[in-house]
């Protein structure tokens, strides 16, 4: 018995075949588009120095891409063969715990996890890397995993260490300076006081007791002034109590022996953080001290102003000035280098304008927010 082919079934089969063919072509096109997108992502990661990874706990395996060879020295094939245990063997022993915890925290955390540690390059030296990862469920296996990025931050760490070293150097230099001031300032005064006290005990002294008392009173006043100068430099609470402008005015009046005319201007309101005020106070006190003692200046001006999220501080004197470009080339001017690092610690930058016989100007910009500072970097140090 011959089967009768129903026309509508033939049409339905043809429609299904056409539909399946369309779906197949769209899927193939989608896969091509996805591969192209992945290739572009990997290219961007490679060019920007990032390594991309996707770790599957069940397989104890990670997929790697991006700047692997550029960062670690290993080829993609070599790097992809590492199990988690082998990979952890490349981590510096001191950082092993934090690197191990990173994966487990990232795998079961609801928010991204970050860490920094030292990783051994193929050539044997260690480099600092930064990793960011977040939990990822591998659908095919239903097991937890981690997806994230890894980046070489060795240069940043080196720069941070240089800043720390410079700050330590500056602190030691300041301690030595205060020690010298105590020795040079109070030492002779104490010796003179001791001499006059001994003179009072001599019965045949030609100097009257009234004269000795007057000299002792002058010496004690000078000692008190010296202690006050050092206290002003050391004590940040002075800035907190008086405000930056008045604290600078007080320091200027105290250290200045009438040889330099000083003017400190500040527009209101100046809303600097306590840390920023303390750092700026110490920097400007150092500038005032240098101007009075070394610059042969007639006057100095400090101008402090604010606009939007930025604070602008300009320090100017009409003294001898110096060849700043030459000092930078010879790696001199440690004092100004330490000032730069202090300013960077409060999210700011500085510009130095000076030359022989042309005075000295220090421009400082400090920002109160994460907004970027837009200025010409060429003159900034």
HELIX and SHEET records of a PDB file:
HELIX    1   1 UNK A    7  UNK A   47  1                                  41    
HELIX    2   2 UNK A   68  UNK A   72  1                                   5    
HELIX    3   3 UNK A   76  UNK A   80  1                                   5    
HELIX    4   4 UNK A   84  UNK A   88  1                                   5    
HELIX    5   5 UNK A   93  UNK A   95  5                                   3    
HELIX    6   6 UNK A   96  UNK A  108  1                                  13    
HELIX    7   7 UNK A  154  UNK A  181  1                                  28    
HELIX    8   8 UNK A  182  UNK A  186  3                                   5    
HELIX    9   9 UNK A  187  UNK A  201  1                                  15    
HELIX   10  10 UNK A  209  UNK A  234  1                                  26    
HELIX   11  11 UNK A  237  UNK A  242  1                                   6    
HELIX   12  12 UNK A  244  UNK A  255  1                                  12    
HELIX   13  13 UNK A  274  UNK A  294  1                                  21    
HELIX   14  14 UNK A  324  UNK A  329  1                                   6    
HELIX   15  15 UNK A  334  UNK A  345  1                                  12    
HELIX   16  16 UNK A  377  UNK A  379  5                                   3    
SHEET    1   A 5 UNK A  61  UNK A  66  0                                        
SHEET    2   A 5 UNK A  50  UNK A  56 -1                                        
SHEET    3   A 5 UNK A 143  UNK A 152 -1                                        
SHEET    4   A 5 UNK A 126  UNK A 138 -1                                        
SHEET    5   A 5 UNK A 113  UNK A 120 -1                                        
SHEET    1   B 5 UNK A 261  UNK A 266  0                                        
SHEET    2   B 5 UNK A 299  UNK A 307  1                                        
SHEET    3   B 5 UNK A 310  UNK A 317 -1                                        
SHEET    4   B 5 UNK A 360  UNK A 367 -1                                        
SHEET    5   B 5 UNK A 348  UNK A 354 -1                                        
END                                                                             
